[in-house]
């Protein structure tokens, strides 16, 4: 099946990262018109050029997801360029590894601002345009660490747990308004955000050891989950948690 997103406009945050870029490529291949956003403008231009060379209709816009004003600007650009928005994929996120006592106030505030507040701001700011679509989908990126504890990464885990429940309450709120809201929960995935850790620890990385498949996932293995939730095949799916983790949370 091809063209699963034909006629739809999708906005992706954190689009230059591993999962974001894989999602953008997958969506473009299925016919979506794209709004790709990130804070890294050089990487954003390179991604847009790559997508356009493959025939995609792309708007690239710098977006700091923690900024309400920046969100308003990007949504207005989307309205002017495409006149609609059908899919919002909140991927942008950062990680901080320390536990409770070693997490600094500044680090805590930054992680919450990007991962949690950024997701809320995206839904809040884009909702009128999504609702006007009449058949819209929001996909929020949580994590397996939004489902289970690890004993570390206190700020990251708190933010991803918040994204999980924020998704569910939004799903209930907008269930009769033509907007579905679901979360995706990746396990250990080889993205730039954790590549240094994977390079250092390799197969000895504790979460990989606990993963039944005994390996990290590839961003291209997360993108199809995003696609399913974005397209009309998931029309009766809202408030769900789609876990893509090689079995990590199965035991």
Secondary structure, 3 states (H helix, E strand, C coil): CCCCCCCCEEEECCCCCHHHHHHHHHHHHCCCEEEEEECCHHHHHHHHHHHHHCCCCEEEEECCCCCHHHHHHHHHHHHHHHCCCCEEEECCCCCCCCCCCCCCHHHHHHHHHHHHHHHHHHHHHHHHHHHHHCCEEEEEECCHHHCCCCCCCHHHHHHHHHHHHHHHHHHHHCCCCCEEEEEEEECCECCCCCHHHHHHHHHHCHHHHHCCCCCCECHHHHHHHHHHHHCHHHCCCCCCEEEECCCHHHC
